[in-house]
Amino acid sequence: MSNRTRASILQNFDVEVSRLIADSRGVSEMDGFRLFLDSEIHRMLENNELKMWHFSPIAIFDMWENEVITGDPRNSLYLRGEEIE
């Protein structure tokens, strides 16, 4: 069994998250895709053992933004598990 997430699952996230990145940063979807591919959260998504595909593309985008801002996608509320007050 492969430790890599299936390509069909990754493709969906690549398209959706790249579009969100492009819209939020005012860049092309291809540049958004490059930014996403070069991120730790994308490497985490590729690792099937982490089962990051249980999250929505919006949640993965939030993790990406947290990685850009803080240097670590684990700072996202989705991964910290804290309640928002």
NORFEN-V33243 format. One record per backbone hydrogen bond with DSSP energy under -0.5 kcal/mol. NH is the residue of the N-H (numbers start at 1). CO is the residue of the C=O. E is the energy in kcal/mol with one decimal. If there is no record, write none. Layout:
BEGIN
NH_CO_E / NH_CO_E
END
This chain:
BEGIN
5_46_-2.9 / 9_6_-0.5 / 10_6_-2.2 / 11_7_-2.7 / 12_8_-1.3 / 13_9_-1.8 / 14_10_-3.2 / 15_11_-2.3 / 16_12_-2.4 / 17_13_-2.8 / 18_13_-0.5 / 18_14_-1.6 / 19_15_-1.8 / 20_16_-1.9 / 21_17_-2.7 / 22_18_-2.7 / 23_19_-2.5 / 24_20_-2.3 / 25_21_-2.3 / 26_22_-1.4 / 27_22_-1.5 / 32_28_-2.4 / 33_29_-2.4 / 34_30_-2.3 / 35_31_-2.4 / 36_32_-2.2 / 37_33_-2.9 / 38_34_-1.6 / 39_36_-1.7 / 43_39_-1.5 / 44_40_-2.5 / 45_41_-2.2 / 46_42_-2.1 / 47_43_-1.0 / 48_3_-3.0 / 48_46_-1.0 / 49_3_-0.6 / 50_47_-1.5 / 51_47_-0.6 / 51_48_-0.8 / 54_51_-1.6 / 55_52_-2.0 / 60_56_-2.3 / 61_57_-2.5 / 62_58_-2.1 / 63_59_-2.2 / 64_60_-2.3 / 65_61_-2.8 / 66_62_-2.3 / 67_63_-2.1 / 68_64_-2.4 / 69_65_-2.5 / 70_66_-3.1 / 71_66_-0.6 / 71_67_-1.8 / 72_66_-0.8 / 75_72_-1.7 / 76_73_-1.8 / 79_76_-1.2 / 80_76_-2.4 / 81_77_-1.9
END
